[in-house]
Amino acid sequence: MKRPSFFHGVIVAAVLGFFASAIVATLTPFVGLGAVLRFVIPALGLAYLLYLFSRSEERVGRVTTLFLWSVLAAITWWVAPPLPLYLLIHVAAVWLVRSLYFYSGVLPALLDLGLSTLSISATVWAISRSGSVFLATWCFFLVQALFVAIPSTVNRKQKPQRNTAADSENFEHARRQADQALRQLFTQ
């Protein structure tokens, strides 16, 4: 698979936003907003996690990652922390999975953490201004879609090219000296 594009992220954001708003609108009259949100947040996290798996080139550890994420989601649901902390735990889990599967360095992972923080801010802004679950969810995943702009690794400055001719002369000189020393040892 090739790395996802921003356009893929926009489509995923719209689809997840639509489903989140439909589920919240449908189930809220029956079980209440808090209970619905505690169902929708891990459901969206799982859907996004599966999307990330489908776009990642890394194949190792997917079952383990999915299992550990499920255990975390179940424990978080059972403990039932306050809703903002509940959301932060799930965002941190998505950040961790994306850092493991798309980046090979600390700096890109930290940039992604900043992006996750920005996406939470965009979500809070959207829900406070509009009251729309669709817009809040869409803003969250739209900002998350920007992770494609973060490089997978940050290259350091390349060392200057070594003089290979001089290196091979030095090696030959050292080899001749070692051969001469071994001859002297065996001829004595």
C-alpha positions as CSV (number, residue, x, y, z in Angstrom):
1,M,0.0,0.0,0.0
2,K,1.1,3.5,-0.6
3,R,1.0,6.2,2.0
4,P,-2.5,7.9,2.1
5,S,-3.0,11.3,0.6
6,F,-4.8,14.3,2.1
7,F,-7.7,13.7,-0.3
8,H,-8.2,10.2,1.3
9,G,-8.2,11.8,4.7
10,V,-10.9,14.3,3.6
11,I,-13.1,11.5,2.4
12,V,-12.5,9.5,5.6
13,A,-13.3,12.6,7.7
14,A,-16.6,13.1,5.8
15,V,-17.7,9.5,6.1
16,L,-16.8,9.2,9.8
17,G,-18.5,12.5,10.5
18,F,-21.6,11.4,8.7
19,F,-21.8,8.1,10.6
20,A,-21.0,9.7,14.0
21,S,-23.8,12.3,13.5
22,A,-26.3,9.7,12.3
23,I,-25.5,7.4,15.3
24,V,-25.7,10.2,17.8
25,A,-28.9,11.6,16.4
26,T,-30.5,8.1,16.3
27,L,-29.5,6.7,19.7
28,T,-29.4,9.8,21.9
29,P,-33.2,9.8,22.6
30,F,-33.0,6.2,23.8
31,V,-29.9,6.1,26.0
32,G,-28.7,9.6,26.4
33,L,-25.9,11.6,24.9
34,G,-23.1,10.5,27.3
35,A,-23.7,6.8,26.7
36,V,-23.9,7.3,23.0
37,L,-20.6,9.3,23.0
38,R,-18.9,6.5,25.0
39,F,-20.0,4.2,22.2
40,V,-19.2,6.5,19.2
41,I,-15.7,7.5,20.3
42,P,-14.2,4.0,20.3
43,A,-16.2,3.0,17.2
44,L,-14.7,6.0,15.3
45,G,-11.3,5.1,16.8
46,L,-11.6,1.5,15.5
47,A,-12.7,2.6,12.1
48,Y,-9.8,5.1,11.8
49,L,-7.4,2.4,13.1
50,L,-8.6,0.0,10.4
51,Y,-8.2,2.8,7.8
52,L,-4.6,3.4,9.0
53,F,-3.8,-0.3,8.8
54,S,-5.1,-0.4,5.2
55,R,-2.8,2.4,4.3
56,S,0.3,1.3,6.2
57,E,3.2,-0.5,4.5
58,E,4.1,-2.1,7.9
59,R,2.6,-5.5,8.3
60,V,4.1,-6.7,11.5
61,G,2.1,-6.5,14.8
62,R,-1.3,-5.6,13.4
63,V,-3.1,-8.3,15.4
64,T,-1.2,-7.4,18.6
65,T,-1.9,-3.7,18.1
66,L,-5.6,-4.3,17.4
67,F,-5.8,-6.5,20.5
68,L,-4.0,-4.0,22.7
69,W,-6.2,-1.2,21.4
70,S,-9.3,-3.3,22.1
71,V,-8.2,-4.0,25.6
72,L,-7.5,-0.3,26.2
73,A,-10.9,0.7,24.8
74,A,-12.6,-1.9,27.0
75,I,-10.8,-0.9,30.2
76,T,-11.4,2.8,29.4
77,W,-15.1,2.1,28.9
78,W,-15.3,0.0,32.1
79,V,-13.5,2.6,34.2
80,A,-15.6,5.4,32.7
81,P,-13.4,8.4,33.3
82,P,-14.9,11.9,32.6
83,L,-15.7,12.4,28.9
84,P,-12.8,14.8,28.1
85,L,-10.3,12.3,29.5
86,Y,-12.1,9.4,27.7
87,L,-11.6,11.3,24.4
88,L,-8.0,12.1,25.2
89,I,-7.2,8.4,25.9
90,H,-8.6,7.4,22.5
91,V,-6.8,10.2,20.7
92,A,-3.6,9.2,22.4
93,A,-4.1,5.6,21.3
94,V,-4.6,6.7,17.6
95,W,-1.5,8.9,17.9
96,L,0.5,6.0,19.2
97,V,-0.6,3.6,16.5
98,R,0.1,6.1,13.8
99,S,3.5,6.9,15.3
100,L,4.3,3.2,15.3
101,Y,3.1,2.5,11.8
102,F,4.0,5.6,9.8
103,Y,7.1,7.2,11.4
104,S,10.6,6.0,12.1
105,G,11.8,8.7,14.5
106,V,11.0,10.7,17.6
107,L,10.7,14.1,15.9
108,P,8.0,13.0,13.4
109,A,6.1,11.3,16.2
110,L,6.2,14.5,18.3
111,L,5.0,16.5,15.3
112,D,2.1,14.1,15.0
113,L,1.4,14.6,18.7
114,G,1.1,18.3,18.1
115,L,-1.2,17.6,15.2
116,S,-3.4,15.5,17.5
117,T,-3.5,18.3,20.0
118,L,-4.5,20.7,17.2
119,S,-7.2,18.3,16.1
120,I,-8.7,18.2,19.6
121,S,-8.7,22.0,19.6
122,A,-10.4,22.1,16.3
123,T,-13.0,19.7,17.6
124,V,-13.7,21.7,20.7
125,W,-14.0,24.9,18.6
126,A,-16.4,23.3,16.1
127,I,-18.7,21.8,18.8
128,S,-18.8,25.0,20.8
129,R,-19.5,27.2,17.8
130,S,-21.9,25.0,15.9
131,G,-23.2,22.3,18.2
132,S,-22.9,19.9,15.3
133,V,-21.5,16.5,15.8
134,F,-20.9,16.2,12.1
135,L,-18.8,19.3,12.0
136,A,-16.9,18.4,15.2
137,T,-16.1,15.0,13.9
138,W,-15.2,16.2,10.5
139,C,-12.9,18.9,11.9
140,F,-11.2,16.4,14.0
141,F,-10.5,14.0,11.2
142,L,-9.8,16.7,8.7
143,V,-6.9,18.0,10.9
144,Q,-5.8,14.4,11.4
145,A,-5.6,14.0,7.7
146,L,-2.7,16.5,7.7
147,F,-0.4,13.7,9.1
148,V,0.5,12.9,5.5
149,A,2.5,16.2,5.4
150,I,4.8,14.9,8.2
151,P,7.8,13.2,6.8
152,S,8.2,9.6,8.0
153,T,11.8,10.2,9.0
154,V,13.9,13.3,9.4
155,N,17.2,12.9,7.7
156,R,20.3,14.2,9.3
157,K,23.0,16.1,7.4
158,Q,24.9,13.6,5.3
159,K,28.6,13.1,6.2
160,P,31.0,14.3,3.6
161,Q,32.1,11.7,1.2
162,R,35.3,10.0,2.3
163,N,38.2,9.7,0.0
164,T,38.0,6.0,-1.0
165,A,41.3,6.0,-2.9
166,A,43.2,7.1,0.2
167,D,41.2,4.7,2.4
168,S,42.1,1.8,0.2
169,E,45.8,2.9,0.1
170,N,45.8,3.0,3.9
171,F,44.2,-0.4,4.1
172,E,46.7,-1.9,1.7
173,H,49.6,-0.4,3.7
174,A,48.2,-1.9,6.9
175,R,47.6,-5.3,5.3
176,R,51.2,-5.4,4.0
177,Q,52.5,-4.5,7.5
178,A,50.4,-7.2,9.1
179,D,51.6,-9.8,6.5
180,Q,55.2,-8.8,7.2
181,A,54.7,-9.1,11.0
182,L,53.1,-12.5,10.6
183,R,56.0,-13.7,8.4
184,Q,58.5,-12.5,11.0
185,L,56.6,-14.4,13.8
186,F,56.5,-17.7,11.9
187,T,60.1,-17.5,10.6
188,Q,61.7,-17.1,14.0
